[in-house]
Amino acid sequence: MTKVEAEDLQTRETDDRGRVYLGTEYANKRVTVAVVEVDSDCPDEDELAAAYREASKSAEELSEAWDVASDEAWDGLSD
């Protein structure tokens, strides 16, 4: 079994299925990997809630603006 020194450890990013490419030097070898830390790129629940509130507010403002523009357009057609 090949031992790996701590200074030889590298940070790797996973693909969309959580897989990490180690490289061809590990081909046909048994590799044991320890996950030391996981950083998430996903926002937490508070960030998601804030983003949802902001999107909801923006949608409401857009809807109101559309109502005004639509009314103006219909009024212009009936003149």
N, C-alpha and C positions, 0 to 999 in steps of 0.2 A: 504494500500500500504506500502510495506517495504522500508524504506529509507536506502541507502547505504552511509557509510562515505567514504570520499576520500581516507583515508589510507587503506580501505578494497578493493580498486580497484586492479585488477591484470592484468598483460599483458598476453594476450593469442595469440596464433598463429592460423591462419585459416587453414582449409583443402583446397584442390584444388578447391573447389567450394565457398570459402569465408565464410564457416560456422565455428562457434566457439562452442565447447562443454562447457557448463556452469557447469554441474554437476547435480547429482540427487536431490540436495536440492532445485532446481528450478522446479522440475517436477510438472506439472499441475498448474503452476503459471504463471501469466502474467508478463513478464519481459520487461522493457524498457531499451535499451542500447544506450549510447552515445559514438560515436567514437571520441576520443580525438586527436589521432594522428595515422597516417598510415606510416609505414616504408616499403619501397619497396625493395625487393631482386633483382629486375630487374635492369640491367644496363641502364644508360641514353643513349640518342642518340649518344653522342660523344664517349662513351665507345663502343657502338655497331659498330660505323663506324671504330674505331681503330681496333677492333677485326676482322672486315671484311677485312680491308686492310692487316692485318697480315696474315689472313688465305689465302687471295688471293696471297700474296707474297710467302707463304709456298707452296701453290699448284703449283705456277709457278716454283719454285726451284725444287720441286719433279718431275714435268714434264720434266724439263731439265735433271735432273739426270737419269730419266727413258729413255730418248732418248739416252743418252750416253751408259747406260747399255745395252739397246736393240741393238744399233749398234754394240757394242762389242760382244754380244751374236751371232748376225747374222754373223758377220765377223768370229767368231770362228767356226761356222757351215760350212762355205764355204771353210775353209782351208783343 
